[in-house]
Amino acid sequence: MKPTSCEPRAGLRDLTGAPPIGTLGCLSVHVHGRPLELGPPRQRAVLALLLISAGSVVSVDSIITQIWGDTPPAAAHATLQSYVSRLRKLLADCVLPDGSRPRLHYRQPGYALAIDPEHVDVHSFERIARAGVRLAQKGRVEEAHALLGTILDDWHGAPYDELNAYDFAVHEAARLEQLRLSALEAWAQCALGLGGEEDALHTLAQEARRNPLRERLIGLYMHAQYRLGRQADALHTYERTRRALADEIGADPGKELAALHAAILRQDGCLDRAPGATAVAVGGRSSAAAVAPRSPAATEPGRIMIPPPRLRPERARDAGARPRGCGGTRPVLVGRDEEVRVLSESAAGAFHSSGRVAFVVGEAGSGKTRLVSELAGTVPHGVHVVWSSCSESEDKPDYWPWTTLLRRLNRLWPERVRRLPGWVRHSVARLLPELASEGCDLPHPHPRPGPGPGPLTRDVRFTLHDAVCQTLLCTVREPTILVVEDVDRADAPSLAVLRLLVEQVRTVPVLLVVTSRTFRLAHDGALRRAAAVILQSPDSRRIPLGPLDLPATRSLVQSTLGEIPEPHLLERLHRRTAGNPFFLGYLLHARRQGLSAGPDAAIPHELAGVVLQRLSGLPPGVRRALDLCAVSEEGCAPRAVEAVLRHEGVPADVLLMAVHGGLLEFASAGADRLRFVHPLVREAVRYDVENARAAASTADGVRTPSAD
C-alpha cells in the first residue's frame, strides 16, 4: 500500500532497517553492523540517561543523583568526567546511516547528547506509534493497522532492561510500555474495524494476562472473543477483571467496560462485524476487503466529537443500578446527569470554538473529582487530560499547582517547551529548574527573573505569571482538558496566575476545569476574586454540586448492597448523610463489610478521622463554635454559643462563617436553633470532643497520685 500523505511516509522511513542505537533489552550501539563496547554498567547508565533526554541538557547534579543516589561518593564528579570522556571517544567512531555522528558536549549546567532521535529505536517507535494512532483517529484504518502492526512486531524486550537498578530507567521503561500498550490497543481497534478479530485474538489474550487491570485492553479482548462466537469466554474475562479490580484497588469496572458487558449479555447488534467487512490474509496478517464505516469522529476532519452523556432510563434510574440482567454493575456516578451534560457541552465548545472554563463547586465529598473523571472517561482518544491539585501540605511552595501542570506538559510535549521564547523558559525555570540552561537570555524590555530563592518584585512576579500562562497557551495545540483541583487550598500567587490565565484561555482549544470546596469560597477574599474572574469570562459555567436526592440515594444504596433498600434504611441513611456521596458510600461500604450493624450505629473511627482531617483547615474560632454546637443533637441556641465564644475571646461572627460555609444551618425560620448540615460531621466533632475530655480525665487521674 502506498502512503497517501507525507505523514505515514515519514513513519515508514524507519521500517527499512533497525535504528543503530538500541535500548530494547540491552543497550547497544552498532556501527556498520558491528556492536561497540559501551563499558561498565555505570558508564552505560550515563549514556542511557543522556539518550532519554537526547537534545536536552542534563545537569551534572542531576546525573550524579540519578546514577549514584542521594549520597554520592566524593569522587563522583571525577568519575562522571571519566565516563563522559570515554563515551565521547566511542561515539566519535559512530557514523550513523545519514552520515552524521552523535556529539556529546558540555552545556551549562551539564551535558547534552546531540543526535537525531530517529537513530534511537525507542524514540523512532514513539514517533511512529503516535503517527499510527493519529491515522486511526482520522479514520484511515487500513494504513494505521499496517503501520502500527509493523512497529509492534519490531518491539523486542523491555526498554533499558539491563538498567533496572536505576529509577530513571525504570520510570522511562514504564512510560514506554504504556505507549506500546496504547499503540497495541489502537492496532487492535483497527483490526476489529477491518474484521480481523481472529488475527488480534492471540495478541490480546497475551496482553490481557499481563495487564489484567487495563480496561480498554480487556474490552477489546472481550469484543474479539464475542465476534468469534465465544460469548461465554468473554463473560468469564469480564468476571475475572471485575474480581481483579475489586481485589487490587477496591473498585468496580468503569462504565465503558460495564456497558460492553451489558451489550454482550443482550447480544447487541452493534458488536457484530460491520456489513461487508470480510477478513482476508495479507502478508501473514489479517486485513479486510471492505472497511467498516468510519466513526463520527472521522466524518468531519479536524473536528472531535464529544459523545453526549448516556442517561439511564427513568426505570433504571429509580431502581438505582442497571437491570439485573446486566450483572448488577455499580454505576460510576449517580444523580449527576445534568452536571455531566453541562461539563460535556463545555468541553465540546472549548474544542470546536474557543477555550472555556468550568468552575465546579461543592462541599467536601460531593463528588467533584468523580464528576471530572466522568468527563475524562468520555472524551475521544487523542484528547489530553492533564491534572493538578493544590496540596494540603503546609510545606508546599508557591505556584505548586502550576508547577505540576507545567512539569506534565513538559513531559507530554518537550520539543514544544524547548522552542518557547527564551524569556518564557528563563522565567518558568524558577518553577522548573530542569528548564534552566544557557541560551535563555532575555530580550529587552522583559525583566530578568531567573531561578533562585528570594522575594519577587512586582514586575518580576507579573513576568513569571505571564510566562506560566504563555507556556500553557503556546504548548497546548490540540484539544486538552486542564484540571486544577481544590483551588480553595491554593496560595495567593497561584490564584493570581489563575485569574490571568482565565482572561486568555479563549485562544486555545482548552477546557480549564477548576474545582473548589464551598466553605473557603464563602470567606477567602482572594479565592472569591478568582471565582469572579472565572464567572465573568464569556462561556464560563459554574457547576454546583448539591446533595443527592432520595432517588439518587436509593440508586447508590441498591447498586452497592445489591438489593432494594427498605424505606426505613433508605430514609435514615439519606438523613444521616444529608445526601453527601462520600459519606453515603463510606457507610454503605462499612455495612457491606459487616463493620456497621445498622444506619444508627456509631460513626466508624476511620470516617471520623477523615472528617476531622477535612475540618483541620478551618479557622480555630470556627472549629471552636462547632465543638460547642456538637454537644446537642437537637441543635444549639446561637445566643448561648455566642456568649461562650465572647467569654473565650473568640469573635461571635464565626457562627455566621460556619453557616455561610455550609457547616451549620438554622433549624427553623425563627433562627432560634442552629444545627449541623451533616449529622455525621456533628458525630465526628462530638467524637473528637469526647476523646479529648477522656484523655484529659485520664491525665488528671495519673497526676493526682503523684501529687499526694
Protein Blocks (a to p, Z undefined) as FASTA:
>chain_A
ZZfbfklmmmmmmmmpccfbdcehjadddeehiacdebjfklmmmmmmmmmmgoiacdfk
lmmmmmnojbdcfklmmmmmmmmmmmmmmmmmmccfkopacddddddfbdcddddfklpm
klmmmmmmmmmmmmmmnopamlmmmmmmmmmmmpgcjehklmmmbmklmmmmmmmmmmmm
mmmmmmmmmmmmnopmmmmmmmmmmmmmmmmmlmklmmmmmmmmmmnopamlmmmmmmmm
mmmmmmmnopacdfklmmmmmmmmnopaklpccehiacddeehiacdfbdcdddfklmpg
hiacddddddddfklmmnopacfkloopacfbghilmmmmmmmmmmmmmmmmcgcddddd
ddehilmmmmmmmmmmmpcehiacddddddfbfkbcehklmmmmmmmmmmmmmmlmmmpc
fklmmmmmmmmmmlgcghiaccdfbdcfbgaeddddfklmmmmmmmmmmmmmmmpmbdcd
dddehkllpcfklmmmmmmmmmmmmmpccdddddddfklmmmmmklmmmmmmmmmpghia
cdddddddfklmmmmmmmmnopacdfklmmmmmmmnnopaklmmmmmmmmmnopafbfkb
ccdfklmmmmmmmmmmpcfklmmmmmmmmmpmnbpafklmmmmmmmnopafklmmmmmmn
omaccfbfnopaccdfblmlmmmmmmmmmmmmmmmmmmmmmmmmmmZZ
